[in-house]
Amino acid sequence: PANLAATDQTTDTPTNNFATLNPLVPITNTQSEGNLKTSTAVGNAIPSTIGVSSGKWYAEVFFVSGTHCRIGITNLAGVGELHGFAAGNSWVKVNGSSFYHDSTQISSQGQAITSGDIVMIAVDIDAGKIWWGKNGTWDDNASGTGVPATGAYPTYTGDTGISNGGEIFFAVASGSGTLVFEANFGNPSFAISSGNADANDYGNFEYAVPSGYYALCTKNLAEFG
């Protein structure tokens, strides 16, 4: 084969599909790389194709370019509103080391995100908790660093918009101008230097998957989602 890189190949099979970014959402984003790369206009949010209602899930997002990113989770009512933080619909990390629930800033601590960073996201649906990190180090909104098992992070338990609002989706959005993201739900479109799989041996991630968390694919969804 010619001009075929490892990132041009997929590990999807007829019995196991990984999530991508959803190209059917009616917004003005431009998709490429098998719907894993998106050029996102200001105010627009694009979710994963697979949503979850239980279990623990891990994903990575390569922030390619831009100046005001939003990376986190939403229910479908929040699609297109991740920029506006519609009530009850989203939990996001903004590039300037801030965590928001809708329009409310929960914390100003943590690591700032700049272009070239790989952002890690771990979501525990059952406990209603979410963690972010970047480039291999987890944030902790109390002490600066932590891990999903112990870090003190915002919870969304009791939030009717998220915990009672149907399935939860990973999502990315722009807060200013056009931003470019590449999502990795276990089948990356960007080069990985140190492949890491989950405990079921699914996925290919840059950083270690936290213990008990899983890639967003149909095999894991059937078991945990």
C-alpha positions in Angstrom: 0.0 0.0 0.0 1.1 3.6 -0.6 0.4 6.7 1.5 -1.4 4.6 4.1 -0.4 5.5 7.7 -1.4 3.6 10.9 -3.8 6.4 11.7 -5.6 5.7 8.3 -6.5 2.3 9.5 -9.5 1.4 11.8 -9.8 -1.4 14.3 -13.6 -1.4 13.9 -15.1 -4.8 13.1 -18.6 -6.1 12.4 -18.9 -7.1 16.1 -17.2 -4.0 17.7 -17.6 -0.4 16.7 -15.9 2.6 18.4 -17.8 5.9 18.8 -17.0 8.9 16.5 -18.2 12.4 16.5 -21.7 12.6 15.2 -21.9 13.9 11.6 -25.7 13.9 11.7 -26.0 16.8 14.2 -27.5 19.7 12.2 -24.8 22.3 12.8 -22.1 23.9 10.5 -19.1 21.8 11.7 -16.9 20.2 9.1 -16.0 16.6 9.7 -13.0 14.5 8.4 -10.8 11.6 9.4 -13.7 9.2 9.6 -15.7 11.7 11.6 -13.1 11.9 14.4 -11.8 15.3 13.4 -14.0 18.4 13.5 -13.7 22.0 12.6 -16.1 23.7 14.9 -17.7 27.1 14.5 -18.3 29.3 17.4 -21.3 28.3 19.5 -21.6 24.9 18.0 -21.3 21.6 20.0 -20.8 18.2 18.5 -21.4 15.0 20.5 -20.2 11.4 20.3 -22.3 9.0 18.3 -22.7 6.7 21.4 -24.3 7.9 24.6 -24.2 6.1 27.9 -26.6 5.8 30.9 -24.3 3.8 33.2 -20.7 2.7 33.7 -17.3 4.4 33.7 -15.9 5.7 30.4 -12.7 7.2 29.2 -11.9 9.4 26.1 -9.1 11.7 24.9 -9.4 14.9 22.8 -6.5 16.3 20.8 -7.0 20.1 20.8 -5.4 20.9 17.4 -6.0 24.6 17.1 -8.0 27.6 18.4 -8.1 29.8 21.4 -11.3 29.0 23.5 -12.1 25.4 23.7 -14.9 23.6 25.6 -14.5 19.9 26.3 -16.8 17.8 28.4 -20.2 16.0 28.5 -23.8 16.8 27.6 -27.2 15.3 27.0 -28.8 15.7 23.6 -30.6 18.8 24.8 -27.2 20.4 25.2 -26.1 19.9 21.6 -25.6 23.3 20.1 -25.7 24.8 23.6 -22.3 23.7 24.9 -21.1 27.2 24.1 -24.1 28.9 25.8 -24.2 26.4 28.7 -28.0 25.9 28.5 -29.4 25.1 31.9 -29.0 21.5 33.0 -27.3 20.3 29.8 -23.5 20.3 30.1 -20.4 20.0 32.3 -17.4 21.3 30.5 -13.8 22.3 30.9 -12.8 25.6 29.3 -9.3 26.2 28.1 -8.5 28.7 30.8 -8.3 26.1 33.7 -12.0 26.6 34.5 -14.8 24.0 35.0 -18.4 25.0 34.2 -21.8 23.5 34.9 -24.0 25.3 32.3 -23.3 29.0 33.0 -21.9 28.5 36.5 -18.2 28.3 37.0 -17.5 25.5 39.5 -13.7 26.0 39.9 -10.9 28.1 38.4 -8.2 25.6 39.4 -6.6 22.9 37.2 -4.4 23.0 34.1 -5.1 25.4 31.3 -5.6 23.9 27.8 -3.7 25.1 24.8 -3.5 23.9 21.2 -1.3 20.8 21.0 -2.6 19.4 24.3 -4.3 16.0 24.6 -7.2 16.3 27.1 -8.2 13.2 29.1 -11.8 12.8 30.3 -13.1 10.2 32.7 -16.8 10.0 33.5 -18.4 7.8 36.2 -22.1 7.8 35.2 -23.2 5.8 38.3 -21.5 8.0 40.8 -22.2 11.2 38.8 -18.6 12.4 38.6 -16.3 13.7 35.9 -12.6 14.3 35.8 -10.3 16.1 33.3 -6.6 16.0 32.8 -4.1 16.9 30.1 -0.9 15.3 28.7 -0.9 12.5 31.2 -1.6 14.4 34.4 -5.1 14.5 36.0 -6.4 17.7 37.5 -7.8 17.9 41.0 -9.9 21.0 41.8 -8.6 20.9 45.3 -4.9 20.4 45.0 -4.0 20.7 41.4 -3.4 17.1 40.4 -5.2 13.8 41.1 -6.6 10.7 39.6 -10.3 9.7 39.0 -10.2 7.3 41.9 -9.4 10.0 44.5 -9.6 13.4 43.0 -12.1 15.9 44.4 -14.1 16.9 41.3 -17.5 18.3 40.4 -20.4 15.9 40.6 -23.6 16.0 38.6 -25.6 13.7 40.9 -29.1 15.2 41.3 -28.7 17.4 38.2 -31.9 16.8 36.4 -30.6 18.0 33.1 -27.8 15.4 33.1 -28.5 12.5 35.4 -32.2 12.4 34.5 -32.0 13.8 31.0 -31.3 10.6 29.1 -28.0 9.3 27.8 -24.8 11.3 28.3 -22.4 12.0 25.4 -18.9 13.2 25.2 -18.8 16.6 23.3 -16.6 19.4 22.1 -17.4 23.0 21.3 -16.0 26.4 20.4 -16.4 29.4 22.5 -14.6 31.8 20.1 -13.9 31.5 16.4 -13.2 28.2 14.6 -11.6 25.4 16.6 -10.2 22.1 15.5 -10.5 18.9 17.6 -9.6 15.3 17.1 -11.5 12.9 19.3 -10.2 9.5 20.4 -12.8 7.1 21.8 -10.3 4.2 21.4 -9.7 4.4 17.6 -7.6 7.5 17.1 -7.2 9.5 13.9 -4.0 11.1 15.3 -0.6 9.5 15.9 -0.3 7.7 19.3 3.3 7.3 20.7 2.5 4.8 23.5 -0.6 2.7 22.9 -2.8 2.0 26.0 -5.9 -0.2 26.0 -8.6 -0.5 28.7 -8.9 -3.6 31.0 -10.9 -5.4 28.3 -8.0 -4.8 25.9 -10.1 -2.4 23.7 -8.9 0.9 22.5 -5.6 2.7 21.6 -5.0 5.7 23.8 -2.0 8.0 24.4 -2.3 7.8 28.2 -3.2 5.0 30.6 -6.9 4.3 31.0 -7.9 4.7 34.7 -8.6 1.5 36.5 -12.3 0.5 36.0 -12.9 2.9 33.1 -13.5 1.7 29.5 -13.3 2.8 25.9 -16.6 3.9 24.2 -17.3 1.0 21.9 -20.2 -1.4 21.4 -18.5 -4.4 23.1 -18.0 -2.4 26.3 -21.4 -0.7 25.9 -23.1 -4.2 25.9 -21.3 -5.1 29.1 -21.3 -1.8 31.1 -23.6 0.8 29.4 
